[in-house]
Amino acid sequence: GHTPTHPRPRPSSTPSSHLLHPFATSKDSSGVAAIALNLGDRTNARAIPKRVPVHQKNNPTMLKWFGDMTIANLAGWNANRCLRDHGAEFSRAEWAATAGEASQSDQHALWTTCLQRHTSHATIRNVETAVLDYNAIHSDPQFAEYLTQLAHMKTPSNPAEHLAFLLNTYNALCVKVVARAVAAGILAGDTASIRNLGHRFTPIWKQHVGVLNGEPVSLDDIEHGHVRSIFKDARAHACLNCASVSCPDLPTAAFEARTLDTTMDRRVSGWLKNTTKGLKLNVDDDGGGVIRLSMIFRWFDKDFLAELPLNSTIHPWLRQHGAPAIADSLRIEYAPYDWGLNSKAVD
């Protein structure tokens, strides 16, 4: 089954300006900074007020901001996102045009080595999927070395490099979290799922799992605060893997800026051709029928429809990205999402 809300939450709006106001008005920026850092801890609502510095307890502006931040935090925001510099936004055409200027460094070569070494394919509960040997990658020193490199990398200034960096970072940190849990015996058996690593108020998607530009980040921060908010390219959904059977397959090589545009096209095409978790077409003799899509197209419908003329359905997007010639009249259904681990079976 699946939950009605994607655990990688729906888009959030930009934070209101009053949320940032105390950073400009407070006489003690260190106190405010301490609150901002603690907000990222996802402590429960009753514990949060105890973290207000004593000298700020009677500051109405501070309390107003703090209350709003508490609510925003529980709704999916965190301090990192509120403090983040949103910067420019890039359409597919805009970021892809910068790929030729990207450096040819092999800074993600270790990630490619690890993926190729530990990734294979299998069928799990009738879903054809890429699977990963989590125990093996957890003990692979080259994976540990790559994670160390990631923690010290700076966000590239070239947009194509930036997007490739974010996609690789998300996937690698997701693998890190799951691999540690598998190796520790926390995730095991057919019911194992990445969602088991969190709870209602602190789902795994909102926990700090790594560092980006020296700041702790969650998987949500990377996906929603960076990838989706900066790069207006719905194909990114085919490139992010959340360690689950029904997710678009984990890639077998790192994303590289100079080939990223064509790689993303191939990722979407391969996803849609996988009838067990991308798109399945059931057409009647009279031309009617149903298109069964991944739930990702429902959870993030706005991302896909934003690339089409106003009032369009998803059908033109699917045709543009390699799906069969499908009529707009075909009804859309969504397949149940299998959140089980995309884990290689233990011999």
N, C-alpha and C positions, 0 to 999 in steps of 0.2 A: 504494500500500500504506500500511500504518500500523504504528506501533510499538506493542507491547503495553502500554506505559506512556505515559500522556499526558505530553507535555513540560511541561504545566502540572501539576506532580506531584500525587499523591494527598494527601489530608489528612494533616497531621502532628499528633501529639499535643502538648499543652502541654509546654514544657521542664521538666525536673525542677528542683526547688528548688536542688539543689546547683550547678547551672550558674550561678546568680546569686549564690551565697554569697560569693565573693571581693569582690564590689562592696561588701559590707557590712563585710568584715573586713580588706581590704587597707589598709596604711598609706599607700600611694601610689596614689590613685585615677587619677591621670593615666597611670600606666603601664598599668593595666588598661584604661583607656579606649582607649589606643593599640592594645592587642591587639584589642579589640572592633572597632575601625575596620578593622584589617587583615584580620580574619576575613571581612569583607564583600568583600575583593578577590578571593576564590576562587583564591588561589595554590595550587599543588599541595602535597600533604601533606608532601613532603620539605622544601619551602622554609619551611613554616609555623613549625617550631620555632625557626628563626633569629630570629623576630620577638619571642621572649620577652625582656622587658627583663632586663638583667644582674642587677639586684637581686632578681628574682623567680625566678631559675633554680633556687635551692635551696629554694624554698617548696613543700612537698608539697601543700598545699591548692591553690596556684596551678597546679601542674603537673597535678593531678587535674582541675581545672576546664578547663585548657587542652586536655588530651587529649580530654576529653568534647566540648568545643566544636569541636575539629578533626574528630572523627567526625561530630558533628551537622551541621557545616558541609558536609561532603561528602555527607551524606544529604539535604540540602535546607534545613537551617536556615541562618540567618545572624545576625550580631550584632544587627541591627535588630530581628529578630523576638524574640530573647531579651530584649531591653531594652524592647520595646514594652509599653505599658500596655494590656492586653487590654480593660479597661473592661467596659461592659454588653453583653449580647446582646439582639437584637431579633428577634422573629418577624415575619412579614409583617403581621399584624394590628397589632402594636405599633408598628412604624415607620410604617406607612401612616396610623395615627391621628394622627400628628404633622404630616402634610403640610399641613393647613390652617393650621398655625401657621408654616409656612416663609416666609421672606422672598420677595419678588417681584423680587429683583434679577436683572439680566440678565448676571451675571458669566460665563456660558458662551455668550453671544451670538456671540462671534467663532468659536467652535467650530462652531456651527450654520452660520454663513456659509461657513466653509471646507468643511464636509461637503457642503452643497448646491451649492457651486461645483465641486467636484472628484469627486463620486460619481455613478456611473451604474450600469447593469445590463448583464450579458453572460452568455453561456453558455461556460463553460470546461470542456473535457473532459466534456461532457454534464451539468455541474452549473450550475444557474441561480443566479447570485450577484451581489451588489453588488460593484462594482469601483471602485478608487480610482486616480486619476492621481497617482502618487507623485512624479513629477518636478515636476508643476505645484504640488502642495501644498508640496513642499520649498522652492520658490522664492517662495511666497506670503508676503508680509510680515505679513499678518494671522494666519497660522498661527504664525509666529515670535513675534508679539506675544502670542498666546494662551498659548503655552508659557511665556513669561516671566511672565504673570499666574498660571499654575498654580503655578509655582515659589514664588510669594510668597503664595499663598492659605493660610489657616489652615483646619484641619478644622472644618466647621460644627458647632455644638452640637446643632442640630436633626437628629434621626436621618434624616428623609427627605432633607434637604439633604445630609447626610453621605454617604448611599448614592449619590445622584445625582453628587455630587462625585467619589467613588471610581470609578464607572463611566466617567465622562467622562475622568478622569485616566488610567485604564488604557488606554482606546482611543486617546487622544491621544498618550501616550508610546509606545505600540506603533507608531503611524503614524510618529512622529518617527524612531524607530530604523530602520524599514524605508525610509522616504523618504531618509534620509541615505545608506543603503547603495545604494539604487537610483541616486541622483544621482551617487554616486561610482563607479558601474559594478561594484560588488561583487556586487550581485544583478541578474542579467540572464538572459533566455532562459526557456524552458519549464520548466527544472529549478530555477529560483530559488525559494527558500523561506526563511522567517524562521529556520528551524532551521539554515540554513547560516551564520548569524552567530555561532554558538557552537561549542563542542566538548564532548567527553565530560565533562570536569570543570568546564567553565564554560559551560553552555548559556545561550542568550540569556535564558531566563526568570529566571536567577539573577544576571544582570549588572545593575549599577546603571544605570538609564536615566533617572532624574530625581530630584526632591526632593519629599518630603512632610513638611510641618511642620518644614522645615529639616534633615531627615535624608535621606541618599541611600537610594533604594528601588529594588527590582527589580520586574518584573512579577509575580513570585511573591509578593513582599511584599504588593502591593496586592490580588491575587486571594485568596490563601490566608490571609495574615496579617490582612487587614482585611475584605474583602467577605464571604468565606465564614465567617470565625470570628466576626464581629460580627452579620451579618445572615443569619439562618437562612431564606433564601428562594431556593429552587432556580431560580426564574425568572431569577436573575442570570446564569445560564449562557447565556441567550438574548440577553444584553445586552453581553457581553464579546466582542470580536473580536480574534483573534490573527493577523490579516493573511493568512488562508489561505482557499482556495476552499471548503472544507467547514465553515468556522466559520459560526455564525449571522451573518447579514449585518451589515456595518458600518452603524450607523444613519445616517440622513440629517439628523438634528438632534440637538442636545445633549439629554441627559436633564435634566429640570427637576423639582424636588421636588414641586411642587403637582400635577403630572399624572403623576408617576412610576408610581404603582400601575397606572393604566389603560394607560400606555405599556408597562409590562412585560408586561401581559396580551396586548397586541397583538403584542409582540415574540415571545412564545411561540407564539401562534396562527399568526402568519406563518411562523415557523420550521417548525412541524409541518405546515403546508399545503404546504410546499415538498417535493415528493416526491423531489427529487434530492439533498437533504441533510438533511432533517428526519425525516419519516416517510413510508413508502410501505406501503400496505396491499394485500396479495395474498390475496383470499379465494376459496376454492373454492365450487363449487355446493352442496356439502353443509355449508357453514358453517365448515369448517376453513380453515387457511391460515397465513400468516406476516406479521408486522409487521416491517418493516425500519427500524431506527432509526439515528440518528446515534451514532457511537461515544462521544459525550459522555455519553449515558445509561448507557453501560457504565463509563466512567472515573469518573464521579461518581454512581454508582447510589445511594450512601448519602445523598446530598443530596436526591434525589427521594423515596426511600423513607421518609426521616425525616418527611415531611409526610403520611404515610399510616398507617393502623392497623398494628400489629405483624403481621408475616408476610404483608403485602400484596405483590403484584407491581406492576410499573410501570403496568399497564393502567388502574387507576382514576385515576392522576395524568394520564395522557394524555387520558382522557375529560373530566376536570375542566378541562382547558386547551385545549379546542377540537378534539380529534381526533375522527374519526368514531366512531360507536357500535361499539366493538370488544369482542369477548368475551374474558374472561380466559383462555379456553382457547387463544387464538391464540399460536403460538410466536413468540419474539422472535429476530431476527437483527440483526446490526450491519453497516452499510455500511462499506466501506473509506474511510479518511479521506484526502482530497486536501490535502496540506500545501503545494501550490503557491501562489504569491502571488496574492491577489485584486487583481491589477493590471490596469488598463486597457491594452488593446493599444496599442502604439506605432504611430502612423500612418506 
